[in-house]
């Protein structure tokens, strides 16, 4: 950045006379504003508040159960549940499958907390949770086309999750905060209070309190609830939660949301997904009746004569059936042959070569295997000799030829030795 650039706090950066907005990513920006929390995208598309709440609870329960089977730490399961809640305040349950998003959140959370798990393991665990009963255990998914398509959908959902959250996936959990606050209050030896507060914190992950309040405020609310339920007195003059920057109104609101969780009767996930599918089909039918697409875009019906295939000829002038020039040339050649009296049709070059190959060649003369055989220039008298005499003559000729070869070799050796002397 040059010296002429000016940084304006809260307004952006002034570079070359142009103002560019700045992006600030902190843990406070992960909290959603009240206007977004008041009306979610699912509520905008007509999904009832009860169905949406049950879908959020069921999705978080699936992530928690799958994380236990995958032996993930509690921090990874908490990260996956917060990502699931945050995603569906950006997108609707009607447009995205809750089960696929839950798998993607757990897969992403395992990598964020440095406890990665394979996509196949996550698919097998969710398949086991979906199809297993008390008396029957589901078998692992076979490696077929269904598995490949589901794996691709999970990877695609993970990319969509990162895109919608702007890659801001760091989450501050109150696990360590609760222990530290109890140590400050000198209650860390009270195992019942510690366990009760820890349980309330894990249950609060199924709500959206982590999108509304800071982790320190949620930790104070869990301690507040645990002390109230166990009737354990805490300092109140001044109130102990004021030391940690929390207010009583926030603690009461968080406590009310957590306690409301225990009064909700959730339907099975399959029936909830069926309700979402019915609502999606109703929206599509309504959109088609109004002439808009599924995403609210208008659909244009093309005219009946729009396609070029509906017109057989050019619109300028009708096209007549004219004979092919090849047929005209073939007709001229046939007339010329008839006029010249040719009875044999001309063959192509390949046919001519094929015909020449079919012509039998004259028998070749068999040559003798012997180089010095006199059969090339034998006389008729020699041919009339009996076979035994001819064989003796050939033997004599071969012996004579070998003797001549020996003489030539001996002469070469003698000449070489005299040259050396």
N, C-alpha and C positions, 0 to 999 in steps of 0.2 A: 504494500500500500504506500503510495507516495505521500509527500508532506502536504500536498494540496487537498487530500481527501479529508473529510470532516465526519466524525462520528457524532451523531445526534442521539442522545439516550432516549429510548422509547419511541423514536421516529424512524430509525434506520441509519443507513450510511449514505453520505453524499459524495458521489464519485463523478467527476467531470460534469458537474451541473445537474446530474440526475440522481434522484433519491431511490435507493434500493432498500427494501424491507429486510430486517434481520430476523433470524430464527434462533430462539432461545430454548434449549432443551434442558430442563431440570426435573427433579422429582416432583416439584409442585405442579408442573404443567401436565403431569399424568392424571391429575384430578380433573374430572369433567365439569363443565359449567352447569349451573342449575337448569338452564333452558334446554340443554341436551338431555339431561336426566329426566326432565318432566315428560317428554314425549319421544319415545324411541322410534327408530325406523320401522319396527314391526307394528307398533301402534298406528303409525301413519298409514300402513297398508291394510289396516282393519283387523289385525290379530288382537284377540281379547287380552286384557291384562293378566287374567288368571292363567291362561294358556302360556303366555310368555314367561310368567314367573315360574311355572312348573317346568318349562323347558330349560330355564337357567339352572334350576335346582337339579334336575335330572342330568344335565350335561356335566355339572360339577361333580355329582356323585359318580358318574361313569369315569371321569378323569381320576378321582380319588381311588376308586376300586382298581382301575387298571394300573395306576402307579404302585399300589400295594403288591399286585401280582408281578409287576416288573421289578420289584425291590428298589424302587426309586426313593431318595430321601424326601422327607416331608416338604422341604423347601421347593423341590422341583414340582411336586404336585400342587403346591400353593401357587407357584408361578403359572402353571397351566390353567388353573381355575380363574385367576385374575385376567389372564390373556383372553380366555373364553368370554368373560363378562365384558371386557373392554371391546372386543370385536363386535359383539351384537348390540353395542350402542353406536356402532358405525354402519353396520349392515343389518338386514332383516332376516329373521328366521324363515321367511317365505322364499327368499331368493337363494339362501345357502342352507345346506343340510347340516343340522346340528351335530349329527354323529361324526361326519367327516371333519367338521371344524374342531370337535373335541379331540379327535386323533391328531390333527395337525397341531393343536395347542400343546398336547402332551409331548409330541415329538420335538417341537421347538423348545419347550421348557427343559427337556432333558439335555439338550445341547447348550442352553443358556447356563444351566447350573453345572455343566461339565460332567454330566452323567449320561452320555448319549446312549440311545437304544435304537435298534434297527427298525425300519418300517415294518418288516415282516413280523417281528415280535409284537409290535403294537397292534397290527391287524389280527394276529392270532389271539391276543388277549381280549380285544373287543369282540371278536367272534365267539370266544368262550363265554364272555359275560352275556352275550345276546342269546345264545342258543343253549346254554347249560341250564339245567333244572336241579332240583334237590336229588333226584334219583338217576339222572343221566348227565354225563359229561360230554360236551361236544368235541369232535375230533379237530385237529388243526386244519386250516384251510388248504386245499390242494393248490398246487402251482399251475393253475389254468388261466384262461383268459379273464375270468372274473377277478382273480387275485391281481393280475396285471393292471386291469382297469381301476380297481380300488386303490392300488399303490400309486398310480398316476394321479388319481383324484386327491389323495392325501398330500402328495407333493405340491399339486396345484393349489390346494387350500392353504398350505403353509406359505407359499409365495403370496397369495392374496392377503393372508394375515399380516405378513411383514409390510406389504404395500399400504394397507389401510392404517396400520399403527405407525407408519413412517419410520420403521426400524427402531423405534423407541420402546424397547421391550424390557428395560431394566426395572425391577420392582423391589421396593424395600419392604421386607416382611417384619412383623413385630415379634418374631420368635425370640431373638436375643433381647429385644427391648423389654419384654415381659419379665424375663429373669433379672435383668438389671434393675427394673423398677421395684420388684419384690425384694431385692437385696437392699435397696435404699430404704424401703419401708420395714426392713428387718423381719420379713415374713418368708424368707426363702427356705426355712426349715419346716414350714407348715406344708407338708406334702399334699394334703387334700386341697388346700387353696391353690397351690401351684398347678396341680393336675386339673382342677376345675377351670382355672383361667385358661390353661392350654387347650382344653376341650372347647371352650367357648370361642377361642380364636380360630380353631380349625373349622368349627361350624359356621363362623361368620364368613368364611370363604365362599359359601354357597349363596351369599347375598352380594349386593353391590356396594357395601360400605367402604371397600378399599378404593372405589372410584369416587367417593364423596368426601372421605376424611383421610388425614395422614395416618401413617402407621403408628405413630406415638399416641394419637388420640384413640385409635382402635385398641391398642394395648391397655390404655387406661380404662376403656369401657369393659374389656374382658375381666380385668381385676375388679372393677366396680360390681359387675354381675356376680362374679364368684364370691366376693365378700358378702354381698347381700343374700345369696342363696344359702351360704354356710353360716350366716349371722355372725360374721367376724368383724368386730369394730376396727375402723381405721381412723387416723387423725382427721378431725373436722374443724379445728380452730388453729390456723386456717385449714381449709380443705386440702387434702393431700394431692388432688389432681391439679390444683393450681400451680404446684411446683413443676409439673411437667407440661405446662402450657395448654391444658385442656379446660373446657368449660362444662358446667353441669348440663346445659342444654344439649350439647353434642353427645355427652355420655348417655343421656336419656334416649336420644333418638337412635343411637347405635344399639342400645339395649333393647329398645322396642322392636327394631328390625330383626335382631337375632332371636328374640322370643317369639316373634310372629312366624319364624321359620318352623317352629315345632308344632304349630297349629295348622299347617298347610298339608292337605291330603293330596299327594302327587299321584297322578295316573301313570301307567306304564309308558315307557318311552315310545313304544310302537304306536299306541293309541294317540299320543301327542303328535307324532310325526304324521299320522293319518289326518288329524285335524288340520295341520299345516298344509298338507297336500290338497285337501278339499278347499281350503281358502285360496290357494294358488290357482286351482282350476276355475273357481268362481271369478277371480280377478281376470283371468285370461278370457273367459266367456264375455264378461262385461266389457273388456277392452275391444274384443272383436266386434261386438254389437255396436260399439260407438265408432268403429273404424280406426282405432289406434292399436299399436302393437302392445306387446306384453310389458314393455318399459315405458309406455306412454307416448310413443312416437306414432305419428299418423301413417297409415298404410295406404298406398296408392294402387288402385286396381288398373292394370294396363288395358288399353282398348283391345277389342277382339281382333282388329286387323293390324296390331302392332308388330307381330312376328313376321319376319321376311318369309318364313316357310308357308304362310297362308297365301302368298301371291305366287302363282306359277310362272308369270312372265313379267317383263319389265313394265312399269306404269307408263312409259313414254310411248312405246309402240309394241303391238303384239308380235311375238316371235314365232316365225314359221318353222315347220319341220323341214330342214334342208338335208340332203343326203351327205353322208360323210365323204371327204375327198379320197379316203382310202378305198372305198367301194368303187368310186369312179375310176381310179387307176387300175384296179383289178379287172374291171369290165373291159377297159381298153386293151390290156394285155391278153385277155382271152380272145378278143376279136382279132388281134394281130396274129395269134397262133393259129386260129382257124383259117385265116386268109393265107398264111404261108404253108399250110398243110402239115403243121407239126402235130404229131400224134403223141409225142413224149413230152411230158411236162418237165420243166426245168426244176432240178433239185437245188436245195440250198447248199451252202458250202459244207455245213456239218453233215448233211445227208450224203453229199458226194464223197466226203472222207470216210463215212461209214460204209458206203458201197465199195470203196477201194480196199478197205480192210477185209471185206468179205471175199475178195477175189483170191483164190488159192494160189500160193507161190509155188514155183517149181521145186521139186525135192533137191535138197542140198546133198552134195557128194561127201561121203564119209571119209574123213582123213585118218591116216594111220597115226597111232600114238608114238611110234618110233620116229626120231628125227632123221635117221639115216636109212629109212625104209626105202627100198628100190621100187615100191609099188607105184610111184608116180611115173616112172619111165620104164616099165617092164615090157618086155617083148611078148608077142603072142606065143612064142615057143615056151617062154617061161611060165605063162599062164596055163599051158597045157600039161605041165609037169604035175605029178602026184603031189599031194599035200605034204608028205614026209620029205620029199626031195626039196620042195620049196622052203620048208622049215630049216633044213640043213644049210641051204644056200644063204638064208637070212642070218643064220648063226655064224657062218664063215664071214659074211660081210661085216657083222658087228665086231667079231674078233679082229678083223683086218683094220677096222676103223679105230679100235682101242689101241692096237699096236702103233698105228700112225700117230695117235695122240701122245703115246708114251715117247716116241722118237722125237716129236716136236718139243715136249717138255724137257727131255734129256739134252737136246741141242741148246735150249735156252739156258739151262743150268751151266753147261760147258762154256757157253759164251760169256756168261756173267762172271764165272770163276777166272777165265783168262783175262778179262777186263780188270779184275782186281789185282792180278799179278802184274 
